[in-house]
């Protein structure tokens, strides 16, 4: 088929689903595929490489908009590493913020676990209260995101 692949073959080669390939095409992260006389999408080796790039960028945590920027940079004659560095610095800062939030969440969950364990110890002595964690969750103020 002249080095052109149908969508199922492309999905298998890239580890993506057929729906994901269609989605990236709709989002214009991927060029609109050529069509066969029967109306089937036909993808080139370059399209497969672009999809692998998109998948790898997503696995690194880049958003669709960030991937658009990376693709744009990649397609220039001499890609500017300084712009990529800025994107990476921003992504690292975002990841560090998420890590800090997850550590805070972990501490809160550990405190809740300690409350449960304490209540269970009292229960073995016949003095248990209603589950303090369920009460805390019921009365907790809305968490900031």
CNS distance restraints for C-alpha pairs under 8 A (distance, minus, plus):
assign (resid   1 and name CA) (resid   5 and name CA) 7.40 0.50 0.50
assign (resid   3 and name CA) (resid  44 and name CA) 6.44 0.50 0.50
assign (resid   3 and name CA) (resid  45 and name CA) 7.01 0.50 0.50
assign (resid   4 and name CA) (resid  42 and name CA) 5.65 0.50 0.50
assign (resid   4 and name CA) (resid  43 and name CA) 5.27 0.50 0.50
assign (resid   4 and name CA) (resid  44 and name CA) 4.87 0.50 0.50
assign (resid   4 and name CA) (resid  45 and name CA) 7.10 0.50 0.50
assign (resid   5 and name CA) (resid   9 and name CA) 6.02 0.50 0.50
assign (resid   5 and name CA) (resid  10 and name CA) 6.24 0.50 0.50
assign (resid   5 and name CA) (resid  42 and name CA) 5.32 0.50 0.50
assign (resid   5 and name CA) (resid  43 and name CA) 4.97 0.50 0.50
assign (resid   5 and name CA) (resid  44 and name CA) 6.35 0.50 0.50
assign (resid   5 and name CA) (resid  45 and name CA) 7.93 0.50 0.50
assign (resid   6 and name CA) (resid  10 and name CA) 6.34 0.50 0.50
assign (resid   6 and name CA) (resid  40 and name CA) 6.90 0.50 0.50
assign (resid   6 and name CA) (resid  41 and name CA) 5.89 0.50 0.50
assign (resid   6 and name CA) (resid  42 and name CA) 5.00 0.50 0.50
assign (resid   6 and name CA) (resid  43 and name CA) 6.28 0.50 0.50
assign (resid   7 and name CA) (resid  11 and name CA) 6.07 0.50 0.50
assign (resid   7 and name CA) (resid  18 and name CA) 6.31 0.50 0.50
assign (resid   7 and name CA) (resid  21 and name CA) 7.47 0.50 0.50
assign (resid   7 and name CA) (resid  40 and name CA) 7.97 0.50 0.50
assign (resid   7 and name CA) (resid  41 and name CA) 6.22 0.50 0.50
assign (resid   7 and name CA) (resid  42 and name CA) 6.83 0.50 0.50
assign (resid   7 and name CA) (resid  43 and name CA) 7.11 0.50 0.50
assign (resid   8 and name CA) (resid  12 and name CA) 6.24 0.50 0.50
assign (resid   8 and name CA) (resid  18 and name CA) 6.17 0.50 0.50
assign (resid   9 and name CA) (resid  13 and name CA) 6.15 0.50 0.50
assign (resid  10 and name CA) (resid  14 and name CA) 6.14 0.50 0.50
assign (resid  10 and name CA) (resid  43 and name CA) 7.31 0.50 0.50
assign (resid  10 and name CA) (resid  48 and name CA) 6.28 0.50 0.50
assign (resid  11 and name CA) (resid  15 and name CA) 5.73 0.50 0.50
assign (resid  11 and name CA) (resid  16 and name CA) 4.80 0.50 0.50
assign (resid  11 and name CA) (resid  17 and name CA) 5.34 0.50 0.50
assign (resid  11 and name CA) (resid  18 and name CA) 5.53 0.50 0.50
assign (resid  11 and name CA) (resid  21 and name CA) 6.88 0.50 0.50
assign (resid  12 and name CA) (resid  16 and name CA) 6.70 0.50 0.50
assign (resid  12 and name CA) (resid  17 and name CA) 7.66 0.50 0.50
assign (resid  13 and name CA) (resid  48 and name CA) 7.60 0.50 0.50
assign (resid  14 and name CA) (resid  48 and name CA) 6.91 0.50 0.50
assign (resid  14 and name CA) (resid  51 and name CA) 6.81 0.50 0.50
assign (resid  14 and name CA) (resid  52 and name CA) 5.73 0.50 0.50
assign (resid  14 and name CA) (resid  55 and name CA) 7.93 0.50 0.50
assign (resid  16 and name CA) (resid  20 and name CA) 6.09 0.50 0.50
assign (resid  16 and name CA) (resid  21 and name CA) 6.82 0.50 0.50
assign (resid  16 and name CA) (resid  55 and name CA) 7.81 0.50 0.50
assign (resid  17 and name CA) (resid  21 and name CA) 6.47 0.50 0.50
assign (resid  18 and name CA) (resid  22 and name CA) 6.35 0.50 0.50
assign (resid  19 and name CA) (resid  23 and name CA) 6.02 0.50 0.50
assign (resid  20 and name CA) (resid  24 and name CA) 6.18 0.50 0.50
assign (resid  21 and name CA) (resid  25 and name CA) 6.31 0.50 0.50
assign (resid  21 and name CA) (resid  51 and name CA) 7.60 0.50 0.50
assign (resid  22 and name CA) (resid  26 and name CA) 6.15 0.50 0.50
assign (resid  23 and name CA) (resid  27 and name CA) 6.07 0.50 0.50
assign (resid  24 and name CA) (resid  28 and name CA) 6.11 0.50 0.50
assign (resid  24 and name CA) (resid  29 and name CA) 5.24 0.50 0.50
assign (resid  24 and name CA) (resid  30 and name CA) 5.75 0.50 0.50
assign (resid  25 and name CA) (resid  29 and name CA) 5.97 0.50 0.50
assign (resid  25 and name CA) (resid  30 and name CA) 4.77 0.50 0.50
assign (resid  25 and name CA) (resid  31 and name CA) 6.28 0.50 0.50
assign (resid  25 and name CA) (resid  32 and name CA) 5.93 0.50 0.50
assign (resid  25 and name CA) (resid  33 and name CA) 7.74 0.50 0.50
assign (resid  26 and name CA) (resid  30 and name CA) 7.99 0.50 0.50
assign (resid  28 and name CA) (resid  32 and name CA) 7.49 0.50 0.50
assign (resid  29 and name CA) (resid  54 and name CA) 7.86 0.50 0.50
assign (resid  29 and name CA) (resid  67 and name CA) 7.82 0.50 0.50
assign (resid  29 and name CA) (resid  68 and name CA) 6.29 0.50 0.50
assign (resid  29 and name CA) (resid  71 and name CA) 7.84 0.50 0.50
assign (resid  30 and name CA) (resid  47 and name CA) 7.05 0.50 0.50
assign (resid  30 and name CA) (resid  50 and name CA) 6.99 0.50 0.50
assign (resid  30 and name CA) (resid  51 and name CA) 7.25 0.50 0.50
assign (resid  31 and name CA) (resid  47 and name CA) 7.50 0.50 0.50
assign (resid  33 and name CA) (resid  41 and name CA) 5.54 0.50 0.50
assign (resid  33 and name CA) (resid  42 and name CA) 5.67 0.50 0.50
assign (resid  33 and name CA) (resid  43 and name CA) 5.79 0.50 0.50
assign (resid  34 and name CA) (resid  41 and name CA) 5.78 0.50 0.50
assign (resid  34 and name CA) (resid  42 and name CA) 5.16 0.50 0.50
assign (resid  34 and name CA) (resid  43 and name CA) 6.81 0.50 0.50
assign (resid  35 and name CA) (resid  39 and name CA) 5.21 0.50 0.50
assign (resid  35 and name CA) (resid  40 and name CA) 5.26 0.50 0.50
assign (resid  35 and name CA) (resid  41 and name CA) 4.66 0.50 0.50
assign (resid  35 and name CA) (resid  42 and name CA) 5.49 0.50 0.50
assign (resid  36 and name CA) (resid  40 and name CA) 5.14 0.50 0.50
assign (resid  36 and name CA) (resid  41 and name CA) 6.50 0.50 0.50
assign (resid  36 and name CA) (resid  42 and name CA) 6.52 0.50 0.50
assign (resid  43 and name CA) (resid  47 and name CA) 5.75 0.50 0.50
assign (resid  43 and name CA) (resid  48 and name CA) 7.05 0.50 0.50
assign (resid  44 and name CA) (resid  48 and name CA) 6.49 0.50 0.50
assign (resid  45 and name CA) (resid  49 and name CA) 6.30 0.50 0.50
assign (resid  46 and name CA) (resid  50 and name CA) 6.15 0.50 0.50
assign (resid  47 and name CA) (resid  51 and name CA) 6.17 0.50 0.50
assign (resid  48 and name CA) (resid  52 and name CA) 6.26 0.50 0.50
assign (resid  49 and name CA) (resid  53 and name CA) 6.23 0.50 0.50
assign (resid  50 and name CA) (resid  54 and name CA) 6.22 0.50 0.50
assign (resid  51 and name CA) (resid  55 and name CA) 6.10 0.50 0.50
assign (resid  52 and name CA) (resid  56 and name CA) 6.06 0.50 0.50
assign (resid  53 and name CA) (resid  57 and name CA) 6.07 0.50 0.50
assign (resid  54 and name CA) (resid  58 and name CA) 6.16 0.50 0.50
assign (resid  54 and name CA) (resid  67 and name CA) 6.71 0.50 0.50
assign (resid  55 and name CA) (resid  59 and name CA) 6.23 0.50 0.50
assign (resid  56 and name CA) (resid  60 and name CA) 6.42 0.50 0.50
assign (resid  57 and name CA) (resid  61 and name CA) 6.63 0.50 0.50
assign (resid  57 and name CA) (resid  62 and name CA) 5.65 0.50 0.50
assign (resid  57 and name CA) (resid  67 and name CA) 6.57 0.50 0.50
assign (resid  58 and name CA) (resid  62 and name CA) 5.02 0.50 0.50
assign (resid  58 and name CA) (resid  63 and name CA) 6.68 0.50 0.50
assign (resid  58 and name CA) (resid  64 and name CA) 7.76 0.50 0.50
assign (resid  58 and name CA) (resid  67 and name CA) 7.63 0.50 0.50
assign (resid  61 and name CA) (resid  91 and name CA) 7.85 0.50 0.50
assign (resid  62 and name CA) (resid  66 and name CA) 5.68 0.50 0.50
assign (resid  62 and name CA) (resid  67 and name CA) 6.13 0.50 0.50
assign (resid  62 and name CA) (resid  91 and name CA) 7.44 0.50 0.50
assign (resid  63 and name CA) (resid  67 and name CA) 6.10 0.50 0.50
assign (resid  64 and name CA) (resid  68 and name CA) 6.19 0.50 0.50
assign (resid  65 and name CA) (resid  69 and name CA) 6.45 0.50 0.50
assign (resid  66 and name CA) (resid  70 and name CA) 6.25 0.50 0.50
assign (resid  66 and name CA) (resid  87 and name CA) 7.66 0.50 0.50
assign (resid  67 and name CA) (resid  71 and name CA) 6.01 0.50 0.50
assign (resid  68 and name CA) (resid  72 and name CA) 6.10 0.50 0.50
assign (resid  69 and name CA) (resid  73 and name CA) 6.18 0.50 0.50
assign (resid  70 and name CA) (resid  74 and name CA) 5.99 0.50 0.50
assign (resid  70 and name CA) (resid  84 and name CA) 7.24 0.50 0.50
assign (resid  71 and name CA) (resid  75 and name CA) 6.13 0.50 0.50
assign (resid  72 and name CA) (resid  76 and name CA) 6.70 0.50 0.50
assign (resid  73 and name CA) (resid  79 and name CA) 5.31 0.50 0.50
assign (resid  73 and name CA) (resid  80 and name CA) 6.84 0.50 0.50
assign (resid  73 and name CA) (resid  84 and name CA) 7.97 0.50 0.50
assign (resid  74 and name CA) (resid  79 and name CA) 5.75 0.50 0.50
assign (resid  75 and name CA) (resid  79 and name CA) 7.38 0.50 0.50
assign (resid  80 and name CA) (resid  84 and name CA) 6.88 0.50 0.50
assign (resid  81 and name CA) (resid  85 and name CA) 6.03 0.50 0.50
assign (resid  82 and name CA) (resid  86 and name CA) 6.31 0.50 0.50
assign (resid  83 and name CA) (resid  87 and name CA) 6.34 0.50 0.50
assign (resid  84 and name CA) (resid  88 and name CA) 6.15 0.50 0.50
assign (resid  85 and name CA) (resid  89 and name CA) 6.11 0.50 0.50
assign (resid  86 and name CA) (resid  90 and name CA) 6.22 0.50 0.50
assign (resid  87 and name CA) (resid  91 and name CA) 6.15 0.50 0.50
assign (resid  88 and name CA) (resid  92 and name CA) 6.03 0.50 0.50
assign (resid  89 and name CA) (resid  93 and name CA) 6.22 0.50 0.50
assign (resid  90 and name CA) (resid  94 and name CA) 6.23 0.50 0.50
assign (resid  91 and name CA) (resid  95 and name CA) 6.15 0.50 0.50
assign (resid  92 and name CA) (resid  96 and name CA) 6.12 0.50 0.50
assign (resid  93 and name CA) (resid  97 and name CA) 6.25 0.50 0.50
assign (resid  94 and name CA) (resid  98 and name CA) 6.34 0.50 0.50
assign (resid  95 and name CA) (resid  99 and name CA) 6.14 0.50 0.50
assign (resid  96 and name CA) (resid 100 and name CA) 6.21 0.50 0.50
assign (resid  97 and name CA) (resid 101 and name CA) 6.28 0.50 0.50
assign (resid  98 and name CA) (resid 102 and name CA) 6.11 0.50 0.50
assign (resid  99 and name CA) (resid 103 and name CA) 6.14 0.50 0.50
assign (resid 100 and name CA) (resid 104 and name CA) 6.27 0.50 0.50
assign (resid 101 and name CA) (resid 105 and name CA) 6.19 0.50 0.50
assign (resid 102 and name CA) (resid 106 and name CA) 6.05 0.50 0.50
assign (resid 103 and name CA) (resid 107 and name CA) 6.28 0.50 0.50
assign (resid 104 and name CA) (resid 108 and name CA) 6.34 0.50 0.50
assign (resid 105 and name CA) (resid 109 and name CA) 6.17 0.50 0.50
assign (resid 106 and name CA) (resid 110 and name CA) 6.10 0.50 0.50
assign (resid 107 and name CA) (resid 111 and name CA) 6.22 0.50 0.50
assign (resid 108 and name CA) (resid 112 and name CA) 6.24 0.50 0.50
assign (resid 109 and name CA) (resid 113 and name CA) 6.10 0.50 0.50
assign (resid 110 and name CA) (resid 114 and name CA) 6.16 0.50 0.50
assign (resid 111 and name CA) (resid 115 and name CA) 6.27 0.50 0.50
assign (resid 112 and name CA) (resid 116 and name CA) 6.28 0.50 0.50
assign (resid 112 and name CA) (resid 133 and name CA) 5.87 0.50 0.50
assign (resid 113 and name CA) (resid 117 and name CA) 6.13 0.50 0.50
assign (resid 114 and name CA) (resid 118 and name CA) 6.02 0.50 0.50
assign (resid 115 and name CA) (resid 119 and name CA) 6.12 0.50 0.50
assign (resid 115 and name CA) (resid 132 and name CA) 6.65 0.50 0.50
assign (resid 115 and name CA) (resid 133 and name CA) 6.89 0.50 0.50
assign (resid 116 and name CA) (resid 120 and name CA) 6.10 0.50 0.50
assign (resid 116 and name CA) (resid 131 and name CA) 6.88 0.50 0.50
assign (resid 116 and name CA) (resid 132 and name CA) 6.86 0.50 0.50
assign (resid 116 and name CA) (resid 133 and name CA) 6.70 0.50 0.50
assign (resid 117 and name CA) (resid 121 and name CA) 6.22 0.50 0.50
assign (resid 118 and name CA) (resid 122 and name CA) 6.40 0.50 0.50
assign (resid 119 and name CA) (resid 123 and name CA) 6.13 0.50 0.50
assign (resid 119 and name CA) (resid 128 and name CA) 5.71 0.50 0.50
assign (resid 119 and name CA) (resid 129 and name CA) 6.65 0.50 0.50
assign (resid 119 and name CA) (resid 131 and name CA) 7.12 0.50 0.50
assign (resid 119 and name CA) (resid 132 and name CA) 7.53 0.50 0.50
assign (resid 120 and name CA) (resid 124 and name CA) 6.38 0.50 0.50
assign (resid 120 and name CA) (resid 128 and name CA) 6.71 0.50 0.50
assign (resid 121 and name CA) (resid 125 and name CA) 6.76 0.50 0.50
assign (resid 121 and name CA) (resid 128 and name CA) 7.87 0.50 0.50
assign (resid 122 and name CA) (resid 126 and name CA) 6.32 0.50 0.50
assign (resid 122 and name CA) (resid 127 and name CA) 5.07 0.50 0.50
assign (resid 122 and name CA) (resid 128 and name CA) 5.01 0.50 0.50
assign (resid 123 and name CA) (resid 127 and name CA) 5.16 0.50 0.50
assign (resid 123 and name CA) (resid 128 and name CA) 3.99 0.50 0.50
assign (resid 123 and name CA) (resid 129 and name CA) 7.59 0.50 0.50
assign (resid 124 and name CA) (resid 128 and name CA) 7.65 0.50 0.50
assign (resid 130 and name CA) (resid 135 and name CA) 7.79 0.50 0.50
assign (resid 131 and name CA) (resid 135 and name CA) 6.56 0.50 0.50
assign (resid 132 and name CA) (resid 136 and name CA) 6.04 0.50 0.50
assign (resid 133 and name CA) (resid 137 and name CA) 6.09 0.50 0.50
assign (resid 134 and name CA) (resid 138 and name CA) 6.09 0.50 0.50
assign (resid 135 and name CA) (resid 139 and name CA) 6.27 0.50 0.50
assign (resid 136 and name CA) (resid 140 and name CA) 5.64 0.50 0.50
